């Protein structure tokens, strides 16, 4: 019971199957919450899932294509028996791909699943995914390898055949020779199939498909297991088209640290580098948050919590996505007006769907006087909010073009940092923004022309006509710069010393007459500043921003930032909090005899000092447990504690010891030492 409380309190009880958080909406919308999610919640979640899936596919596309190309080159050499393969076979080299994925280990599983799926669909059905925890020895590794490969050989149409049981893992001796014999028999069976059956079953696979073995966490494998497997495999490389893929979280040098030169020389290694987790996160923020197509938004504090957890905890993009999806769930559960969120994209079609309760909530929130015109006003406000998001994203990107090129990055290098600054307050009132303007007013002609060209491209990508005049104005600036001579001084972005010199010259130039280039440069910066002041207004200042923005950062921290000691104390001291049983609630610091045994023992131990007498503890425990029982005059002995209660007490203190609250004392054998002090 104690373990159940502690694990549930810390959020450690999870399903065995890995599911994204939006598949567990019943936890929020079921009987516990006694409320159903609005229809637009499911639309929002589906759009989020599709968007994230497309982003993941686009980000991993180049990496997977490179790996497929590597397998193609290795396999073609084996199939054609070229000179290169003959030389490789002579030196017994195994084609090996070193896949560097970064320290965000929790994201690796998604990459390997995608890689395995592509290989099995288009190249070879013989793909094995091995983890260090399943392969403590070479025997376990071979069993796992052959078990996965032989399942690939069992076709759904041939399950009723008599010989399908013969490929069971228990019927074949797990060795490399057995693996080679199995591969040759499978290959002959495939070659002997009729053309029609072969075309239906394996036309998508290569002829003589390679056997791909993926080591998901190479750093966790023991050196002996890797050495034995590589040495054994290299001796049979001329018989089996084996290809290895090492999943590496740290550095490619780990291969040479784990394997001696005599073993690493048996590998023909090619290095592959995945996209860094920071770039991955920036892409997701750019495609999911900085777009007007996806209606749901998060506030500055919430976004900062998600980014801080990412940067200071695990660098896990998947955990960032789960946190974002948790924000969606909490927003649609706690905000009554969230039903209007999806109407931002199509307000006219759903204007009539506003219920009287929703109209009343909006009226109370925005203090609108006329209920008759409320629907029309709401539609207009939602349309304005949608237009605001479109304009905000475009000008934010234009501002980022300028600020990301400045030295020391006063407003941050990444666009997510600039986005947080704009959400927090009026960015033009901050010192960082003023510093950025001062630096921008000292840019040279080449830098300004490049930045203006990028801004024109950004504004031209908009489907609306809001920024047609703005684009023409920027093009006019470009024409004026091209007609000017001079202004191409060396860029100060390369050296901090030159930056300091220019800042000192700024004061001296005030008394001098400005050149045409300097006047035009000031005009450009002032124009960009006017766009910022017009379009980068904080979302909190917009009417009905509560519909799409989730700002409750405290709720998010409660879910994502684990506090094990506090959760344990709450679970053991107030069991009704997690068990949802009010009968266990006690006022005034009392102890309920209906509480679980570990909770009773825990509360009693809080009243003790550094050393706890086990006999006194047992008597107090027995008193609490038997408090509600009727006195029995026929009891054999009132001084002796019932054996059942004694056993329950032993189990309770054993659980407390395992959780780290007490430990045996060497000073007195009938005492235990208390290990925790202070409040939570």
C-alpha positions in Angstrom: 0.0 0.0 0.0 2.8 2.4 0.9 4.5 1.8 -2.5 1.3 2.4 -4.3 0.8 5.7 -2.5 4.4 6.9 -3.1 4.5 5.8 -6.8 1.1 7.3 -7.5 2.0 10.5 -5.8 5.2 10.9 -7.7 3.5 10.1 -11.0 5.5 6.9 -11.5 2.5 4.6 -12.1 2.2 4.6 -15.9 0.8 2.2 -18.5 3.2 -0.4 -19.8 2.4 0.6 -23.3 3.7 4.0 -24.2 0.9 6.3 -25.2 0.7 10.0 -25.9 -1.1 12.0 -23.3 -4.1 12.8 -25.6 -4.9 9.1 -25.6 -5.6 9.3 -21.9 -8.2 12.0 -22.0 -10.6 9.8 -20.1 -8.6 10.6 -16.9 -9.6 14.2 -17.3 -13.1 13.8 -18.9 -14.3 10.6 -17.2 -16.3 10.0 -14.0 -13.5 11.4 -11.8 -13.9 14.9 -13.4 -17.6 14.5 -13.9 -17.4 16.6 -17.0 -17.1 15.9 -20.7 -14.6 17.7 -22.9 -16.0 20.1 -25.5 -16.1 19.0 -29.1 -13.4 21.4 -30.2 -11.0 19.7 -27.7 -10.8 16.6 -29.9 -10.4 18.8 -33.0 -7.6 20.7 -31.4 -5.8 17.5 -30.2 -6.2 15.8 -33.7 -4.7 18.9 -35.4 -1.8 18.9 -32.9 -1.2 15.2 -33.5 -1.2 15.5 -37.3 1.1 18.6 -37.2 3.6 16.9 -34.8 3.6 13.8 -36.9 4.4 15.7 -40.0 7.1 17.7 -38.3 8.7 14.5 -37.0 8.6 12.9 -40.4 10.2 16.0 -42.1 12.9 16.3 -39.5 13.9 12.6 -39.7 13.5 12.3 -43.4 17.1 13.3 -44.4 18.6 11.1 -41.7 16.6 8.1 -42.7 17.3 8.6 -46.4 21.1 8.7 -45.6 20.8 5.5 -43.6 18.9 3.8 -46.4 21.6 4.9 -48.8 24.3 3.4 -46.6 22.4 0.1 -46.5 21.9 0.2 -50.2 25.7 0.6 -50.8 26.6 -2.1 -48.4 24.0 -4.5 -49.7 24.8 -3.9 -53.4 28.5 -4.7 -52.7 27.4 -8.0 -51.0 24.9 -9.0 -53.7 27.2 -8.3 -56.7 30.3 -9.6 -54.9 32.3 -6.6 -56.1 35.9 -6.0 -55.5 35.1 -3.7 -52.5 33.1 -6.4 -50.8 35.8 -9.0 -51.5 38.4 -6.7 -49.9 36.0 -6.1 -47.0 35.3 -9.8 -46.6 39.0 -10.5 -46.7 39.5 -8.2 -43.7 36.2 -9.4 -42.2 34.8 -5.9 -41.9 31.1 -5.5 -40.9 29.3 -2.5 -42.4 28.4 -0.3 -39.4 26.4 2.9 -39.0 27.2 5.0 -36.0 24.0 7.0 -35.4 24.7 9.9 -33.0 21.3 11.0 -31.5 22.2 13.2 -28.6 21.7 13.0 -24.9 17.9 13.2 -25.1 17.6 9.4 -24.6 13.8 9.5 -24.2 13.4 10.6 -27.8 15.6 7.8 -29.3 12.8 5.2 -29.2 10.7 7.2 -31.6 13.6 7.6 -34.1 14.4 3.8 -33.9 10.7 2.9 -34.4 10.6 5.1 -37.5 13.8 3.6 -38.8 12.7 0.1 -38.2 9.4 0.7 -39.9 11.0 2.1 -43.0 13.5 -0.7 -43.2 10.8 -3.4 -42.8 8.5 -1.8 -45.3 10.9 -1.0 -48.1 14.2 -2.9 -47.6 14.4 -5.9 -45.5 12.0 -7.7 -43.1 15.0 -8.8 -41.0 15.5 -6.0 -38.5 16.3 -6.6 -34.8 16.2 -4.0 -32.1 18.4 -4.8 -29.1 18.6 -3.1 -25.7 21.3 -3.6 -23.1 18.9 -4.6 -20.4 17.9 -7.6 -22.4 21.4 -8.7 -23.3 23.5 -9.1 -20.2 25.5 -11.9 -22.0 26.2 -13.1 -25.5 23.8 -16.0 -25.1 21.0 -13.6 -24.2 21.9 -11.4 -27.1 21.7 -14.3 -29.6 18.4 -15.5 -28.2 16.9 -12.0 -28.5 18.3 -11.6 -32.0 17.1 -14.9 -33.3 13.8 -14.5 -31.6 13.1 -11.2 -33.3 14.4 -12.3 -36.7 12.4 -15.5 -36.9 9.2 -13.7 -36.1 9.8 -11.7 -39.2 9.8 -15.0 -41.2 6.3 -16.0 -40.1 3.8 -14.7 -42.6 0.2 -14.3 -41.7 -0.9 -16.4 -44.6 1.4 -19.3 -43.5 0.5 -19.5 -39.9 -1.7 -22.5 -40.6 1.1 -24.5 -42.2 2.6 -27.4 -40.3 6.2 -26.1 -40.5 5.5 -22.7 -39.0 6.1 -24.0 -35.5 9.5 -25.3 -36.4 10.9 -21.8 -36.5 10.1 -21.3 -32.9 13.0 -19.9 -30.8 12.8 -22.9 -28.4 13.3 -25.4 -31.3 16.6 -24.0 -32.7 19.9 -23.7 -31.0 20.9 -20.0 -30.7 24.2 -19.7 -32.5 25.6 -17.9 -35.5 25.7 -21.1 -37.5 22.0 -21.7 -36.8 21.3 -18.1 -37.8 23.1 -18.6 -41.1 21.3 -21.8 -41.8 18.0 -20.2 -41.1 18.8 -17.3 -43.4 19.8 -19.6 -46.2 16.6 -21.6 -45.9 14.4 -18.5 -45.8 16.2 -17.2 -48.9 15.7 -20.5 -50.8 12.1 -20.5 -49.8 11.6 -17.0 -51.1 13.4 -17.7 -54.3 11.3 -20.9 -54.9 8.0 -19.0 -54.5 5.8 -18.5 -57.5 6.1 -15.2 -59.3 2.6 -14.0 -58.3 3.1 -14.9 -54.6 6.6 -13.3 -54.6 5.2 -10.2 -56.1 2.5 -10.0 -53.5 4.6 -10.8 -50.4 8.1 -9.5 -50.9 8.3 -7.3 -54.0 9.0 -4.3 -51.8 12.0 -5.9 -50.2 15.5 -6.2 -51.8 16.7 -9.5 -53.2 18.8 -11.3 -50.5 17.7 -8.7 -48.0 20.3 -7.8 -45.3 20.0 -8.6 -41.7 20.0 -5.3 -39.7 20.9 -5.4 -36.0 20.2 -2.1 -34.2 21.9 -1.5 -30.8 19.6 1.1 -29.3 21.8 2.1 -26.4 25.4 1.2 -27.2 26.9 2.9 -24.2 24.9 0.6 -21.9 26.1 -2.7 -23.4 29.0 -4.4 -21.7 32.3 -4.5 -23.5 32.5 -8.3 -23.5 29.1 -8.8 -25.1 29.9 -6.3 -27.9 33.4 -7.8 -28.5 32.1 -11.4 -28.6 29.3 -10.6 -31.0 31.4 -8.5 -33.4 34.2 -11.1 -33.5 31.8 -14.0 -34.1 29.9 -12.1 -36.7 33.0 -11.0 -38.6 34.0 -14.6 -39.1 30.7 -15.3 -41.0 30.3 -12.0 -42.8 30.9 -13.8 -46.2 27.8 -15.9 -45.5 25.5 -13.5 -43.9 24.8 -9.9 -45.1 24.9 -8.4 -41.7 24.7 -4.6 -41.0 25.1 -3.0 -37.6 23.6 0.3 -36.4 24.9 1.7 -33.2 22.6 4.2 -31.3 25.0 6.6 -29.6 23.9 9.3 -27.1 27.3 10.8 -26.3 30.1 10.8 -28.8 31.4 8.4 -31.6 34.5 8.0 -29.5 32.6 5.7 -27.3 33.1 3.0 -29.9 36.9 3.1 -29.4 36.5 3.4 -25.6 34.4 0.3 -25.4 36.2 -1.8 -28.1 39.9 -2.4 -28.4 41.5 -1.7 -31.7 41.6 -5.4 -32.6 37.8 -5.5 -32.5 36.9 -2.0 -33.8 39.1 -2.7 -36.8 36.5 -5.4 -37.8 33.9 -2.6 -38.3 33.6 -0.5 -41.4 32.1 2.6 -39.7 30.2 5.4 -41.2 29.0 8.3 -39.0 25.5 9.8 -39.1 24.4 12.8 -37.1 20.8 13.5 -36.2 19.3 17.0 -35.7 20.2 18.4 -32.3 17.4 18.4 -29.7 17.6 22.3 -29.5 17.1 22.6 -33.3 14.3 20.0 -33.0 12.6 22.0 -30.3 13.0 25.3 -32.2 11.3 23.7 -35.3 8.4 22.5 -33.2 7.9 25.9 -31.6 8.2 27.5 -35.0 5.7 25.2 -36.8 3.3 24.7 -33.9 3.2 27.8 -31.7 4.3 30.5 -34.1 1.5 29.9 -36.6 -2.0 31.2 -36.9 -3.2 27.9 -38.3 -3.2 26.1 -34.9 -5.6 28.1 -32.6 -4.4 27.0 -29.2 -1.6 29.1 -27.6 0.3 29.2 -24.4 1.2 32.2 -22.3 4.7 33.4 -21.6 5.0 31.8 -18.1 3.7 28.5 -19.3 6.1 28.5 -22.3 9.0 29.4 -20.0 8.1 26.5 -17.7 8.1 24.1 -20.7 11.4 25.4 -22.0 13.1 25.4 -18.6 12.1 21.8 -18.0 13.6 21.0 -21.4 16.8 22.9 -20.9 17.5 22.0 -17.3 16.1 18.4 -17.0 16.3 16.0 -19.9 16.5 17.8 -23.3 13.5 15.6 -24.3 11.4 16.9 -27.1 8.8 14.2 -26.5 8.4 15.4 -22.9 8.0 18.9 -24.2 5.2 17.7 -26.5 3.5 15.9 -23.7 3.7 19.0 -21.5 2.2 21.0 -24.4 -0.6 18.5 -24.8 -1.2 18.6 -21.0 -1.7 22.3 -21.4 -4.4 21.7 -24.0 -6.2 19.3 -21.7 -6.0 21.6 -18.7 -7.1 24.6 -20.8 -10.2 22.9 -22.2 -11.1 21.5 -18.9 -10.7 24.6 -16.8 -11.7 27.4 -19.2 -15.4 27.5 -20.0 -14.8 29.7 -23.1 -12.3 27.3 -24.6 -15.2 25.9 -26.8 -14.6 29.0 -28.9 -11.0 28.2 -29.6 -11.5 26.3 -32.8 -13.9 28.9 -34.1 -11.0 31.2 -34.7 -10.3 29.5 -38.0 -13.9 29.3 -39.1 -15.9 31.8 -37.1 -18.7 32.5 -39.6 -19.8 28.9 -39.9 -20.0 28.4 -36.1 -21.2 31.7 -34.9 -24.7 30.3 -34.3 -23.3 27.5 -32.0 -22.8 29.8 -29.0 -25.0 28.7 -26.2 -26.7 31.0 -23.7 -24.3 30.0 -20.9 -21.3 30.8 -23.1 -22.7 34.1 -24.0 -23.2 34.9 -20.4 -19.7 33.9 -19.5 -18.3 36.3 -22.2 -20.6 39.1 -21.1 -19.4 38.7 -17.5 -15.8 38.5 -18.6 -15.8 41.5 -21.0 -18.6 43.5 -19.4 -20.6 43.8 -22.6 -23.9 45.6 -22.1 -26.0 44.4 -25.0 -26.8 40.7 -25.0 -28.6 41.1 -28.3 -25.4 42.1 -30.1 -23.2 39.8 -28.2 -22.9 37.1 -30.8 -21.9 39.6 -33.5 -19.4 41.2 -31.2 -17.9 37.8 -30.3 -17.5 36.8 -33.9 -15.8 40.1 -34.7 -13.5 39.8 -31.7 -12.5 36.2 -32.7 -11.8 37.3 -36.2 -9.6 40.2 -34.9 -7.8 37.8 -32.7 -7.1 35.5 -35.6 -5.8 38.4 -37.7 -3.7 39.5 -34.7 -2.0 36.1 -34.6 -1.2 36.2 -38.3 0.3 39.7 -38.2 2.1 38.9 -34.9 4.0 35.9 -36.4 5.1 37.8 -39.5 6.4 40.9 -37.7 8.0 38.7 -35.0 10.0 36.9 -37.7 11.0 40.2 -39.2 12.2 41.5 -35.9 14.1 38.2 -35.3 16.0 38.8 -38.6 17.4 42.0 -37.1 18.0 40.9 -33.5 19.6 37.6 -34.3 22.3 39.3 -36.2 23.3 41.7 -33.4 26.3 41.0 -31.2 25.6 39.5 -27.7 22.0 39.0 -28.7 20.2 41.5 -26.4 16.8 39.9 -27.1 18.1 36.3 -27.5 19.4 34.4 -30.5 16.5 31.9 -30.8 13.1 33.1 -31.9 11.5 31.4 -28.9 13.4 33.8 -26.6 12.1 36.8 -28.6 8.6 35.3 -28.5 8.7 35.0 -24.7 9.9 38.6 -24.4 7.0 39.8 -26.6 4.4 37.8 -24.7 5.7 39.0 -21.3 5.2 42.7 -21.8 5.6 45.5 -24.3 8.9 44.6 -25.8 9.6 48.1 -27.0 9.6 49.3 -23.4 12.5 47.0 -22.3 16.2 47.9 -22.1 17.1 45.0 -24.3 15.0 46.3 -27.1 16.4 49.8 -26.8 19.9 48.3 -26.9 19.0 46.4 -30.0 17.8 49.5 -31.7 21.0 51.3 -30.9 23.0 48.5 -32.4 20.8 48.3 -35.4 21.4 52.0 -36.1 25.0 51.2 -36.6 24.7 48.3 -39.1 26.5 48.6 -42.4 24.9 48.7 -45.8 25.5 45.0 -46.7 23.9 43.8 -43.4 20.9 46.1 -43.8 20.2 45.1 -47.4 20.4 41.4 -46.5 18.0 41.9 -43.6 15.5 43.9 -45.6 15.5 41.2 -48.3 14.7 38.6 -45.8 11.9 40.7 -44.3 10.4 41.2 -47.8 10.4 37.4 -48.3 8.7 36.9 -45.0 6.0 39.4 -45.7 5.4 38.2 -49.2 4.7 34.7 -47.9 1.5 36.0 -46.3 -1.7 35.2 -48.2 -3.4 38.4 -47.1 -3.1 41.9 -48.3 -2.3 43.5 -44.9 1.4 43.9 -45.6 1.3 44.8 -49.3 2.1 48.5 -48.5 4.7 47.4 -46.0 6.5 45.2 -48.5 6.5 48.0 -51.1 8.0 50.4 -48.5 10.8 47.9 -47.7 11.4 47.4 -51.4 11.7 51.2 -51.7 14.3 51.2 -49.0 16.2 48.5 -50.9 16.2 50.6 -54.0 17.5 53.6 -52.2 20.3 51.6 -50.6 21.3 50.3 -54.0 21.5 53.8 -55.4 23.7 55.0 -52.5 27.5 54.8 -52.6 29.5 54.0 -49.6 28.2 52.7 -46.3 30.0 49.4 -46.8 32.2 49.6 -43.8 33.5 46.4 -42.2 30.8 44.7 -40.2 31.1 45.2 -36.4 29.4 42.0 -35.7 32.7 40.1 -35.8 34.5 41.9 -32.9 33.4 43.2 -29.6 36.3 45.7 -29.6 35.0 47.4 -32.7 31.5 47.4 -31.2 32.8 49.3 -28.2 34.5 51.8 -30.4 31.3 52.5 -32.4 29.3 53.0 -29.3 31.8 55.6 -28.2 31.6 57.3 -31.5 27.8 57.5 -31.2 27.9 60.4 -28.8 30.4 62.3 -30.9 28.3 62.0 -34.1 25.3 63.7 -32.6 26.8 67.1 -33.2 27.8 66.2 -36.8 25.6 66.3 -39.8 24.3 62.9 -40.8 25.2 61.5 -44.2 22.5 60.2 -46.6 23.3 56.6 -45.7 23.0 57.3 -42.0 19.7 59.1 -42.5 18.3 56.3 -44.5 19.6 53.7 -42.0 17.8 55.6 -39.2 14.6 55.8 -41.2 14.7 52.0 -41.8 15.2 51.2 -38.1 12.5 53.6 -37.1 10.1 52.0 -39.6 10.8 48.5 -38.2 10.3 50.0 -34.7 6.9 51.3 -35.8 5.8 47.9 -37.0 6.9 46.3 -33.7 4.8 48.8 -31.7 1.8 48.3 -33.9 1.7 44.5 -34.3 3.7 43.0 -31.3 1.3 44.0 -28.6 1.2 41.4 -25.8 -1.6 38.8 -26.2 -2.9 39.7 -22.7 -4.0 43.0 -24.0 -6.2 41.5 -26.7 -9.9 41.0 -26.0 -10.9 37.3 -25.5 -7.3 36.1 -25.4 -8.5 33.8 -22.6 -10.2 31.6 -25.3 -6.9 30.4 -26.8 -4.2 31.2 -24.3 -3.3 28.9 -21.4 -1.6 30.9 -18.7 -1.9 28.7 -15.5 1.8 27.9 -15.1 1.3 26.7 -11.5 -0.9 23.8 -12.7 1.7 22.8 -15.2 4.5 22.9 -12.7 2.4 20.7 -10.4 2.1 18.1 -13.1 5.6 18.2 -14.6 8.0 19.2 -11.7 8.2 16.2 -9.5 8.5 16.8 -5.7 8.9 13.2 -4.4 9.3 14.0 -0.7 6.3 16.3 -0.6 4.2 13.8 -2.6 5.2 11.0 -0.2 4.4 13.0 2.8 1.0 14.0 1.4 0.2 10.4 0.5 1.2 8.9 3.8 -0.1 11.7 6.0 -3.3 12.4 4.1 -4.2 9.2 2.3 -7.7 10.5 1.4 -6.0 13.0 -1.0 -5.0 10.2 -3.4 -7.6 7.5 -2.5 -10.5 10.0 -2.8 -12.0 8.5 0.3 -13.4 11.1 2.8 -13.7 8.4 5.5 -9.9 8.5 5.9 -9.9 12.3 6.5 -9.1 13.3 10.1 -9.4 16.8 11.5 -7.1 18.1 14.2 -4.2 15.8 13.4 -5.9 12.6 14.5 -5.2 9.2 13.1 -8.0 7.1 11.5 -8.0 3.4 12.2 -9.4 2.9 8.7 -6.2 4.3 7.0 -3.7 1.9 5.5 -1.2 0.4 8.0 1.8 2.3 6.5 -0.1 5.6 7.0 -0.8 4.8 10.6 2.8 3.8 11.3 4.1 6.9 9.4 1.9 9.3 11.5 3.0 7.7 14.7 6.7 7.9 13.8 6.3 11.7 13.2 5.6 12.0 17.0 8.9 10.3 18.0 12.4 11.6 18.4 15.7 10.4 16.8 15.4 6.9 18.2 12.1 5.0 18.2 11.3 2.2 20.5 9.7 -0.6 18.5 7.7 -2.0 21.4 6.2 1.4 22.2 5.6 1.9 18.4 3.8 -1.4 18.2 1.6 -0.7 21.2 0.6 2.7 19.8 -0.1 1.0 16.4 -2.2 -1.6 18.0 -4.2 1.0 20.0 -5.1 2.9 16.8 -6.0 -0.2 14.8 -8.2 -1.7 17.6 -9.8 1.7 18.5 -13.1 0.9 16.7 -13.3 -2.7 17.9 -15.7 -3.7 20.7 -13.9 -4.7 23.9 -13.8 -8.5 24.2 -13.9 -9.8 27.8 -13.2 -13.4 26.7 -9.9 -12.5 25.1 -7.2 -14.9 26.0 -4.8 -12.2 27.1 -5.4 -8.4 26.9 -1.7 -7.7 27.3 -0.7 -9.6 24.2 -1.0 -8.1 20.7 -2.9 -10.1 18.2 -0.6 -11.9 15.8 -2.3 -10.4 12.7 -1.8 -6.9 14.0 1.8 -7.8 14.7 2.3 -9.0 11.2 0.7 -5.9 9.8 3.0 -3.7 11.9 6.1 -5.5 10.7 5.1 -5.1 7.1 4.4 -1.4 7.6 7.8 -0.6 9.2 9.5 -2.7 6.5 7.9 -0.5 3.8 8.9 2.7 5.7 12.5 1.3 5.9 12.5 0.6 2.2 11.2 4.1 1.5 14.0 5.6 3.5 12.2 7.0 6.6 13.9 4.7 9.2 16.9 2.4 9.5 18.0 -0.1 12.2 20.0 1.4 15.0 23.4 -0.1 16.2 23.1 1.6 19.6 20.0 -0.3 20.7 18.7 -3.5 19.1 15.1 -2.8 19.9 15.1 0.7 18.4 15.2 2.2 14.9 16.6 5.5 13.9 14.5 8.2 12.2 16.0 9.6 9.0 13.7 12.5 8.0 13.1 15.8 9.8 11.3 19.0 9.0 8.1 19.9 7.3 7.3 19.5 3.6 
